[in-house]
Amino acid sequence: MIVQAENDEVVDKSMAPEIRDIATQLNLPVDFFIVKGALHFECMSYREFPGWVSTFVEDSVTRVER
């Protein structure tokens, strides 16, 4: 799971999409989210964040069980 802050002041904007693309090329599961208007450390306090994490973990466990 990759969460990118739209206004990230720590990580360059090109980094998250590059990581996503490499993971996809390696057939790794990737959920990619952009938090509109957020700075780097604001992502984890975004209202939708816990749901993204729960869904990603659930999907990952399901894939392993198959």
N, C-alpha and C positions, 0 to 999 in steps of 0.2 A: 504494500500500500504506500502510495506516495501522495503527500499533501503539500501543495505548493501555495505559499502566501503570495497573493497578487502583488503586494508592495514590499516584498522581502528585502530587508536591508542587510542581510547576512549572506545569503546564498544567491548567486547569479541566476537570473530567470531562465537561462538556457540549460541549467544543470538538471533540473527535475525531468524535463522532456527527454533529455539525452539518456538519463538512467532508465526511464520508462521504455525507450526504444531499444536499448541494449537488453533489458529484461525480456521484452517481447521477442526479440531475435533469438534469445536463449530458451524460448518457450516457458518462461516463468510467468506465473499469474501476477497480474498487476492491476490494481484499482488506482486510478489517478483522479485526484480532486484538486480544484483550485478554490481557495478561500478568497472571495472578492473583497478587495479593500484592506486585507489583513497584512500586518507586519509579521516577521518571522515567528515570534513567540506568542502571537495571538491565535494561531491556528488551533492549538489544543483547547482553547476556551470557546471555540466556535460551537454554536448550538448543535450542529449536525455531526460534529466530530465523533462522539461516542457511538453513534449509529454506524458510521463508516467503519470504525474499528470492529464493532461487533459483527457486522456483515462480513468483513474481510476474514476474521478469525473463523467464523462459522463456515464460510466457503472453503477456506484452507483445510479445515478438519474434514469436511465432506470429501474433498479431493483425495486426501490421504487415506480415508477409509475405503475408497473404491478400489 
